[in-house]
Amino acid sequence: MNWGLLIQLLVNGLIVGMLYGVVAMCFTLIYKSTQVVNFAQGEFLVLGAWICWFFIVKWQLPFVVAFAFALVFTTIYGILVQVVILRPLIGEPIISVIMVTIGLSIFMQALMNWIFGTSAARFPQVFGSEKITIAGLNVETAYLMSFVLSLVIMVVFFYFFRYSRYGLAMRATAYNQQIAQSLGISVKQVFAMAWAISALVSCVAGVVLGLVNAVSNSLAIIGIKVFPAVIVGGLDSIVGAVVGGVIIGLLENLAEFVDGQYLHIGNMYAVAPFYVLIIILMIRPYGLFGTENIERL
Amino acid sequence: MSSVPYPRPCGDFRTSYAADMTLFRTRGATIAAWAGAAILLAAPLVGSDYVLSQLILIGIYGIAALGLNVLVGFTGQISLGHGAFFGFGAFASAWLGTAYGVPPLLSIPIAGLMTTALGMIFGIPAARLKGLYLAIATLAAQFILEDFFARAQWFTGGSSGAPAERASLFGLPLDTDRSYFYLVLFWFVVSYVGVANLMRTRDGRALVAVRDHYLSAEVMGINLTRYRILSFGISSFFAGIGGALYAHYLGFVSAEAFTILLSVQFLAMIIIGGLGSVAGSVLGTAFILLLPQVMQAAASSLADVFPAMQQGVAYIKEMSIGAAIILFLIFEPEGLIHRWRLIRASFKLYPFSY
């Protein structure tokens, strides 16, 4: 039993899992407040990373400025997508809504392949690349930064929904749209805001991932990895999304470890979450933290 | 599903339930169906090779799209794994041929049955789920099957792919597009008539009842679990048949063809054609298969003016599919078949608007 490797993998899993958690949170945010399943979440993330990369490399802007530009751009883009594509579909059956975001994801993926190319591109060094040793474990600074950033995003989310006026409006809308509207909340604004926040946070996650690895369109796979995470956590629970993300991150690395050491099947890293997903759906169709829908005739 | 009433000729009344349930509603529809069959039978004699290959592909994908429409359009279940089932049918038929020497004519229906069994297994978790959760469960099925294709050397040949022999009929080889067309046409007609007739049976009506309100359906004595799994089985059967025909048409199967993108394309076909419409599935299939080629021609002709278009052709083809899905859902959510019904009704009722 290779304890060192196991713990190293688990730490990696925790860090990656936190990022999954952040993306899962964006996903749940949109689902909870607008009842839209965003299959294009991964593409939003890649878009943010590419825009930031573009400003740094092509325009030679300093990182902070480029990052700010990317944030503004993706936020506006998120609002545009909501207003132009999803607003006409309010009240349509769920398959239409799923398909429209899938169509959007195909469209964005092809467009980004065209504009930015299919190969991966590296960011110039922003965080140092040296490794820090914590309790005998090697952790790259970039990983550590991404961990801290994920934590910060989560705390901001928590305070936003707990105390801010807009956060409360969003929670009210998620709870019941009609009642929220009768209390003077603009549901339209809330919907646009949900997409704006989600796109913005995805952009942050995308830039962090781009810094840690490299920017490429294959990062969009995170948008698919998010599904096991949100199902484990229950679709409409933001806390669940974070927990689910961490569980999936740990699970992936655990599967990798077991597979690499004992089973030698290969590729378990990518597929194990989906097996878990099916099993969880068989036992608890509403996830671990989701609310069970009780329907009446 | 249709909001446009079916325009009937004057004096054409139904006096019995049997008359109300006929497959061809009017004499015109009967004539049109036979005429369509005759044109398709004659197509290999007059059509060029290009037209023929497109017709074969539309037939193959159309069979699978019909199956998906049973699941999505009639039963109201969502599947994001149809492409993987299609692939399973293709590999199964190729495997039966190479491992056991089963001739293609026989291995195609057997592959269909094997895919049915697989679809029912994946249908079991689906029996309790609906809507979004089901979409994600079938997405998981897609990835698990993709992983299986890449791994099961004995079954799929792994990353190098599997050969599939061309079909033959009593020693007469069906190795040209012209002869293979008739094999595809046979299965296409069987599938089309089969799905159209399904709606005239108790089981078919039970499926629609599950779609319209699953709780009411259950109260009326319809076994939800049974019909949901049955629907998965039927849909996988047609996916398997389509996949097997695809394998023997290309003569070679490789796992790269059966990604999530294929599943999405199947869904796009039935949504653009019209959910719950048999003819719509075929229209949508033709649309999705021909759209990239039209876009390619358009982009190539524009390349003289904008040289950048030339290198972007592959991306433009992909983008056009995404854009078609989005635009149809926003502007024509009921699909091409709805548009066709409107056109037909306006001709029928001319010069009045209704």
Interface residues (C-beta under 8 A of the other chain):
Chain A: V37 I85 P88 L89 E92 I94 I95 S96 I98 M99 V100 I102 G103 L104 S105 I106 F107 M108 Q109 A110 L111 N113 W114 I224 F227 P228 I231 L235 I265 G266 N267 A270 V271 F274 Y275 L277 I278 L281 M282 P285 Y286 E295 L297
Chain B: V72 I78 I124 P125 R128 L129 G131 L132 Y133 A135 I136 A137 L139 A140 A141 F143 I144 D147 A150 R151 L215 S216 V219 L261 V264 L267 A268 I271 L275 G312 Y315 I316 E318 M319 I321 G322 A323 A324 I325 I326 L329 I330 P333
